[in-house]
Amino acid sequence: MSKALLVSILLLPAAASAQERALDLPEAYRLALARSEEIAISGATYEEALANADEIFSRVKPRLTLMGTETLQDVPSGQTGLFLQRHREQGWVNLSQPLFSGFREFLAFRASKDLGRAAELSLERAKQLLYRDVARAYLDLLAARDDIRIREALVEITRSRVADLQEFRKVGRARPGETLAAESQLAQNLAQLESARAAEQVAQFTLAFLTGLEERLSPAPAPQPVAVPPLEAALAKARARPDVESRREEASAAERSIKVVSRARWPSISLDANYYFQRPPSFTSDVKWDATITGSLPLYGGGEIGSQTRQREARLRAKRAALSETTRRAELEARSAHQRLASSVAVTSALEKAASLAEQNAKAQSADYKLGQVTNLEVLESLNSLQQTRLQQNAARIDAYWSRVQLEVAAGVPGGSL
């Protein structure tokens, strides 16, 4: 094996194709936000909730209506009178204004605003979960590309050793079994390389689907997490993440809805006023306006209000249970992600040391081979061991970054600091 080949294998250069689109994780996330149908659906739900709140508030505002009637009737010949007119035309403006209804509309408006806030928080959480999905696709592509580079180097190592063994066999310095073993190893490495290329293509499809890009993507390397944040800080943020707060707003809305229904027992008062700009000939022809104040107090409704109240109380209990479950699950996710991150950082550190030792061993074996102190297969085994360690190191590095992403999403601060 030439010195130049050995150096190139140990350094593992990664040359990117000029036709590929460079991409980092923040940009991938921005593109995915603009492309995601799920985010668009959540946004539409939020806008609908706001419009519903405005609709409810409109019920406490006055209503002004332009009205008109034209009455045609048969008038017997020779008969006349104020009520015996062939055409009766009337035009007026009507004003309706609720004056008091137990403040039910205001309570319903505040409950609707709570639901609107819950929808807004759900939209925010959907964005955070999209960040997690984009990060997973991004890291899968990055891992697959790194895997390909390492396996390509491993194939070149094995192919070079096979060529050396074939030459040595001609001069009687290598046994047939050594050559066959190396060729078998080469076939296995080629198969694994093809699997890695297939995985890279699938990862390309996934990230392209999320971002909407149609070109081959070249992800930037992911930095390694430098420290594990305190668990209590992550738990505190997890308890206040958007989906937890959304459940809290839903419980608040359910609590207000009980008051809305129960206050149907209260009296209600409304004002209805009319201004007439055209009236048919009659004894009221000169009456230009009238106004009516109406009050009502429900006495008995067959138990409808009580039934509706019990329904809302059951809904409130369900919303409070959902809040409790979401809070506990957020804490569980934060604890689990924190533990995985701590473990991943430790594994990455250990594999960095292992890779360094494997590289030193490969160099030493290559030097000993030149002195005839080791066999060609021993050199091949040391180089294979180096590449396998690098594969594990790469997987651990990606896993550590993924664990960090999971912890950030579990705490409700994706891409932020803990």
VOGU-3710 file (C-alpha; in Angstrom, 3 decimals, decimal comma):
1> mskallvsil> 0,000/0,000/0,000  1,355/3,424/-0,973  2,002/6,074/1,620  -0,226/8,542/-0,255  -3,188/6,164/-0,134  -2,713/5,493/3,566  -2,578/9,220/4,357  -5,706/9,911/2,301  -7,571/7,137/4,097  -6,533/8,307/7,547
11> llpaaasaqe> -7,531/11,907/6,840  -10,846/10,964/5,154  -11,280/14,048/2,962  -14,874/14,898/2,100  -15,201/16,626/-1,277  -18,671/17,996/-2,016  -20,112/17,925/-5,495  -20,390/21,297/-7,197  -23,936/20,478/-8,286  -25,208/20,012/-4,726
21> raldlpeayr> -27,160/22,601/-2,783  -25,426/23,565/0,473  -27,847/23,667/3,383  -27,661/24,122/7,137  -30,276/23,167/9,715  -31,702/26,681/10,381  -32,269/27,227/6,655  -33,819/23,787/6,268  -36,218/24,620/9,088  -37,183/27,980/7,558
31> lalarseeia> -37,903/26,303/4,233  -39,943/23,587/5,938  -42,027/26,176/7,813  -42,954/27,815/4,537  -43,688/24,470/2,853  -45,481/22,477/5,554  -49,172/21,822/4,979  -49,527/20,809/8,624  -48,368/24,242/9,771  -50,747/25,847/7,290
41> isgatyeeal> -53,629/23,801/8,725  -52,700/24,767/12,294  -52,473/28,397/11,236  -55,912/28,254/9,645  -57,327/26,711/12,842  -55,860/29,583/14,857  -57,352/32,181/12,498  -60,723/30,437/12,716  -60,601/30,613/16,531  -59,895/34,347/16,400
51> anadeifsrv> -62,770/34,898/13,977  -65,069/32,894/16,252  -64,159/35,158/19,178  -64,979/38,217/17,091  -68,310/36,661/16,139  -69,232/36,128/19,774  -68,272/39,682/20,727  -70,452/41,025/17,918  -73,518/39,812/19,817  -73,140/42,548/22,437
61> kprltlmgte> -73,007/45,270/19,801  -76,072/47,048/18,383  -77,618/45,861/15,150  -78,928/48,382/12,660  -81,192/47,118/9,868  -82,905/48,878/6,976  -86,343/47,343/6,478  -89,238/47,822/4,134  -92,553/46,211/3,263  -95,037/46,499/0,461
71> tlqdvpsgqt> -98,444/44,937/0,928  -100,807/44,279/-1,952  -104,402/43,353/-1,277  -107,734/43,129/-3,018  -110,038/46,071/-2,295  -113,711/45,495/-3,120  -115,165/47,994/-5,549  -116,719/50,988/-3,905  -115,112/50,342/-0,483  -112,354/52,423/1,026
81> glflqrhreq> -110,751/53,057/4,406  -107,471/53,182/6,275  -107,108/49,415/6,156  -108,590/48,967/2,702  -105,748/50,167/0,516  -104,584/48,312/-2,553  -100,936/49,228/-1,860  -99,469/49,708/1,601  -95,777/50,720/1,666  -93,660/51,172/4,742
91> gwvnlsqplf> -89,916/51,795/5,281  -88,011/52,096/8,520  -84,684/51,581/10,279  -84,576/49,074/13,138  -82,105/49,216/16,039  -81,662/46,217/18,361  -79,402/46,332/21,401  -79,069/43,717/24,188  -78,857/45,548/27,511  -78,318/42,763/30,029
101> sgfreflafr> -78,108/38,987/29,834  -76,047/38,032/32,865  -72,835/38,986/31,023  -73,061/35,668/29,172  -71,744/37,148/25,935  -68,703/38,625/27,681  -67,942/35,324/29,387  -68,400/33,464/26,110  -66,083/35,974/24,419  -63,379/35,440/27,032
111> askdlgraae> -63,771/31,676/26,736  -63,419/31,962/22,986  -60,293/34,090/23,431  -58,900/31,338/25,648  -59,542/28,836/22,874  -57,909/31,205/20,408  -54,839/31,389/22,635  -54,881/27,588/22,901  -54,932/27,338/19,105  -52,046/29,800/18,871
121> lslerakqll> -50,025/27,719/21,338  -50,878/24,548/19,421  -49,554/26,233/16,290  -46,345/27,085/18,116  -45,968/23,493/19,293  -46,595/22,217/15,769  -43,693/24,387/14,620  -41,485/22,911/17,321  -42,381/19,365/16,315  -41,679/20,275/12,698
131> yrdvarayld> -38,209/21,409/13,804  -37,697/17,984/15,342  -38,774/16,252/12,118  -36,515/18,462/10,001  -33,588/17,900/12,350  -34,103/14,135/12,175  -34,179/14,167/8,366  -31,193/16,529/8,248  -29,126/14,355/10,596  -30,126/11,180/8,760
141> llaarddiri> -28,790/12,680/5,535  -25,652/13,955/7,223  -25,019/10,569/8,850  -25,588/8,712/5,589  -23,156/10,935/3,693  -20,495/10,562/6,375  -21,137/6,827/6,383  -20,607/6,701/2,614  -17,293/8,557/2,868  -16,007/6,242/5,555
151> realveitrs> -17,120/3,131/3,717  -15,632/4,360/0,447  -12,315/4,732/2,236  -12,740/1,234/3,669  -13,404/-0,162/0,183  -10,252/1,507/-1,131  -8,263/0,056/1,749  -9,536/-3,438/1,078  -9,153/-3,140/-2,681  -5,536/-2,034/-2,255
161> rvadlqefrk> -4,780/-4,939/0,073  -6,365/-7,403/-2,365  -4,099/-6,099/-5,131  -1,058/-6,395/-2,855  -1,957/-9,944/-1,872  -2,416/-10,956/-5,475  1,086/-9,696/-6,249  2,525/-11,397/-3,173  0,826/-14,640/-4,119  2,618/-14,626/-7,470
171> vgrarpgetl> 5,958/-14,584/-5,688  4,864/-16,999/-2,974  4,657/-14,458/-0,127  0,884/-14,893/0,430  -1,333/-17,936/0,816  -4,463/-18,405/-1,336  -6,627/-18,231/1,796  -5,329/-14,749/2,594  -6,307/-13,480/-0,833  -9,752/-15,099/-0,638
181> aaesqlaqnl> -10,357/-13,643/2,819  -9,471/-10,175/1,591  -11,683/-10,558/-1,509  -14,558/-11,724/0,690  -14,060/-8,691/2,910  -14,048/-6,447/-0,156  -17,363/-7,917/-1,362  -18,936/-7,306/2,047  -17,636/-3,740/2,130  -19,044/-3,066/-1,347
191> aqlesaraae> -22,455/-4,400/-0,271  -22,424/-2,200/2,829  -21,423/0,791/0,702  -24,410/0,242/-1,600  -26,718/0,038/1,433  -25,283/3,321/2,705  -25,865/4,953/-0,690  -29,472/3,741/-0,712  -29,984/5,152/2,799  -28,500/8,467/1,641
201> qvaqftlafl> -30,921/8,610/-1,287  -33,914/7,961/0,978  -32,661/10,682/3,338  -32,394/13,041/0,356  -36,030/12,311/-0,527  -37,207/12,942/3,032  -35,398/16,247/3,487  -36,454/17,400/0,018  -40,078/16,610/0,896  -39,885/18,707/4,050
211> tgleerlspa> -38,049/21,674/2,537  -39,595/21,656/-0,939  -36,166/21,691/-2,606  -35,778/19,559/-5,713  -31,970/19,437/-5,952  -29,462/17,227/-4,225  -28,667/18,606/-0,790  -25,334/18,876/0,976  -25,893/19,400/4,724  -23,380/21,311/6,779
221> papqpvavpp> -21,694/19,355/9,589  -23,571/19,377/12,884  -21,624/20,732/15,868  -21,139/18,418/18,789  -22,966/19,362/22,006  -20,390/20,859/24,314  -22,224/20,405/27,622  -25,285/18,828/29,174  -27,608/21,510/30,608  -29,009/21,155/34,151
231> leaalakara> -32,011/18,857/34,387  -34,071/21,238/36,528  -33,751/24,003/33,931  -35,051/21,652/31,238  -37,939/20,484/33,467  -38,950/24,057/34,306  -39,170/24,957/30,633  -40,967/21,700/29,788  -43,730/22,511/32,285  -44,386/25,781/30,425
241> rpdvesrree> -43,972/24,603/26,842  -46,715/25,567/24,337  -48,748/22,337/24,368  -48,937/22,428/28,190  -50,042/26,057/28,126  -52,539/25,210/25,382  -54,163/22,602/27,637  -54,266/25,167/30,432  -56,078/27,670/28,193  -58,546/24,976/27,139
251> asaaersikv> -59,290/24,226/30,803  -59,824/27,938/31,428  -62,257/28,131/28,507  -64,143/25,088/29,804  -64,436/26,720/33,229  -65,870/29,907/31,738  -68,324/27,939/29,612  -69,934/26,622/32,829  -70,697/30,184/33,890  -72,070/30,983/30,433
261> vsrarwpsis> -74,589/28,141/30,648  -75,533/28,591/34,321  -76,270/32,289/33,825  -79,035/31,415/31,402  -81,150/31,408/34,598  -80,520/35,142/34,977  -82,966/37,711/33,554  -82,249/39,336/30,199  -83,188/42,797/28,967  -83,076/44,102/25,404
271> ldanyyfqrp> -83,955/47,284/23,525  -85,686/47,384/20,145  -86,229/50,759/18,416  -87,603/51,771/15,001  -87,474/54,979/12,978  -90,027/55,235/10,154  -89,265/57,321/7,109  -92,298/56,098/5,150  -95,639/54,838/6,463  -98,944/54,080/4,786
281> psftsdvkwd> -101,907/56,343/5,402  -103,365/55,414/8,804  -103,852/56,779/12,251  -100,113/56,118/12,858  -98,928/58,004/9,766  -97,378/60,762/11,844  -95,609/58,382/14,300  -91,954/58,548/13,297  -90,400/56,271/15,909  -91,110/53,796/18,656
291> atitgslply> -88,972/51,872/21,153  -89,563/48,744/23,207  -87,651/47,425/26,213  -88,218/43,742/26,777  -87,314/41,749/29,865  -87,524/38,021/30,394  -86,809/35,623/33,249  -86,789/31,867/32,601  -88,877/30,010/35,194  -88,768/26,439/33,976
301> gggeigsqtr> -87,103/24,849/30,963  -87,438/21,142/31,593  -83,991/20,859/33,202  -82,150/21,951/30,046  -79,860/24,420/31,808  -78,944/21,894/34,497  -78,130/19,262/31,882  -75,976/21,702/29,923  -74,167/22,696/33,125  -73,341/19,071/33,946
311> qrearlrakr> -72,031/18,592/30,402  -69,701/21,572/30,782  -68,535/20,366/34,211  -67,661/16,961/32,751  -65,793/18,697/29,946  -63,864/20,755/32,497  -62,804/17,600/34,354  -61,601/16,100/31,075  -59,631/19,249/30,211  -57,971/19,308/33,627
321> aalsettrra> -57,035/15,643/33,253  -55,593/16,395/29,802  -53,564/19,244/31,325  -52,184/16,944/34,006  -51,325/14,230/31,489  -49,623/16,669/29,105  -47,593/18,214/31,927  -46,410/14,828/33,200  -45,579/13,665/29,680  -43,576/16,855/29,062
331> elearsahqr> -41,567/16,159/32,208  -41,033/12,534/31,150  -39,824/13,570/27,701  -37,433/16,120/29,211  -36,012/13,611/31,711  -35,586/10,917/29,053  -33,962/13,283/26,561  -31,636/14,644/29,241  -30,500/11,135/30,158  -29,945/10,189/26,503
341> lassvavtsa> -27,925/13,353/25,921  -25,689/12,703/28,924  -25,111/9,135/27,770  -24,475/10,169/24,142  -21,890/12,772/25,150  -20,047/10,177/27,254  -20,124/7,625/24,418  -18,851/10,195/21,914  -15,963/11,111/24,183  -14,997/7,456/24,633
351> lekaaslaeq> -15,142/6,757/20,896  -12,975/9,790/20,152  -10,273/8,214/22,280  -10,849/4,824/20,628  -10,568/6,350/17,150  -7,326/8,088/18,100  -5,834/4,825/19,369  -7,068/2,931/16,296  -5,417/5,495/14,036  -2,136/5,172/15,907
361> nakaqsadyk> -2,386/1,382/15,662  -3,011/1,540/11,895  0,053/3,709/11,395  2,153/1,410/13,564  0,966/-1,712/11,732  1,770/-0,105/8,376  5,300/0,756/9,589  5,793/-2,776/10,974  4,644/-4,275/7,680  7,432/-2,480/5,853
371> lgqvtnlevl> 9,863/-4,113/8,262  8,270/-7,506/7,698  7,147/-7,820/11,327  3,397/-8,235/10,579  1,381/-9,773/7,784  -0,628/-7,993/5,156  -3,863/-9,209/6,721  -2,876/-7,745/10,085  -2,414/-4,362/8,423  -5,785/-4,757/6,720
381> eslnslqqtr> -7,417/-5,697/10,005  -6,003/-2,631/11,766  -7,247/-0,337/9,015  -10,644/-2,009/9,008  -10,784/-1,554/12,760  -9,999/2,141/12,331  -12,812/2,628/9,822  -15,311/0,693/11,920  -14,413/2,816/14,928  -14,928/5,923/12,821
391> lqqnaarida> -18,340/4,627/11,764  -19,275/4,202/15,427  -17,829/7,602/16,278  -19,838/9,247/13,507  -23,039/7,516/14,621  -22,406/8,556/18,232  -21,747/12,173/17,229  -24,988/12,319/15,246  -26,851/10,625/18,089  -25,493/13,170/20,573
401> ywsrvqleva> -26,707/16,056/18,423  -30,073/14,352/17,954  -30,348/13,886/21,728  -29,709/17,600/22,140  -32,473/18,383/19,628  -34,851/16,056/21,472  -34,069/17,752/24,772  -34,631/21,208/23,288  -37,964/20,158/21,765  -38,998/18,416/25,004
411> agvpggsl> -38,238/21,678/26,854  -40,091/23,735/24,247  -37,035/25,709/23,067  -35,913/24,100/19,773  -32,748/25,695/18,480  -32,535/27,777/21,657  -30,570/27,594/24,857  -31,356/25,799/28,084
//
